[in-house]
Structure formats: structure tokens, C-alpha cells
Amino acid sequence: MNSTIQIAARAKWYFLLLLLPFEFSSCRITDHSERDPDQVSPDGLNFPASGYENVDPDKLPKMEFEATHLDLGSLVQGDRVERNYTFTNTGGGPLVISDVRGSCGCTVGKDWPKNPVKPGEKATISVSFDSEGRNGRQDKTVTVVANTSPPSTVLTLSAEVIGPTTTP
């Protein structure tokens, strides 16, 4: 019985020795100078830093706001206030706004130009602030995303909300 185990162990080693040349033949060292032209390689990949790198900065749209901060003053808790941020496209190309979002659910971008704003044109962005459930000083932000450089502009608004638990 002992000899049967020894024969099986030797057979296993012989079998592994037979497979060894096949294992090394599957691992080829490739000469990169003789690369197949249809083969993908990292040498052909190019990741530019930005899509704007070859664009003349004077031809990009630019948002210039009359005011980037609005002070809503004192509000009674529960008041809803809508205000406008007015801007001019002072750049050299049509300005497209893709998104206007508030920092929380109480501040909402209500309306903004859906069509491109031409250079030299004025436009407005309507923002709504709901003071329901708020007390005290409120500082909120509204982010405008457009085809400008940088691609986002942060607008701010503030209010003092007077509620049942707030003393004036």
C-alpha cells in the first residue's frame, strides 16, 4: 500500500514536469517595437486636462451678475420670497445654463433662460426661498452651472427669519 502511494506521488510529479514546458511557452515576452498595429496600447491614449484647453478665452461666455448676494431682510416664519439675480453675458460666445440648484430644499431655482443667452444680452435667474420651519439667521447658496470657465457660479442669499421661538 505504501508503494502505491509512492507511485501515485511520482506520477503526479512526472505529470507536472510534462506540463512545465507548456506553461512557459504561454508566457511570451513581447518586443514592443514589433507590436501589432491593431492592438490597443497605453501609448496611443491621450487624456486632455480639459475640453477648453484649445479655446480662445475671449470666445467663452461669461456671466457678470449685478449682485451675487441678496439680503432678504427680516421675514416672518412661513413667508415665501422670490427674487431675481440679473446677469449679462459679457463673454464672446452664447451662454447656456444647464442647471440652477439650491443648497437645500427651502431654496429653489425657479426659472432661468432655457435658450442660449447671446453675448451682450441680459437675463435673470429666479430663486425662491421658503422660510417655513426656519428660525434665526439663514444663509443659503444657489449654484448656477453653465458653459463658462469655471463651469459653476455660486450665488448667495441671506435672511433673518422671525418665528415663534425667535425673539427679535
ABEGO torsion letter per residue (X at the ends): XAAAAAAAAAAAAAAAAAAAAAAAAABBBBBAAABBAABBBAAABBBBABAAAABBAAABBBBBBABABBBAEBBBBGBBBBBBBBBBBABABBBBBABBBBABAABBBABBBABBBBBGBBBBBBBBBBABGBBEBBBBBBBBBBABOBABBBBBBBBBBBBAABBX
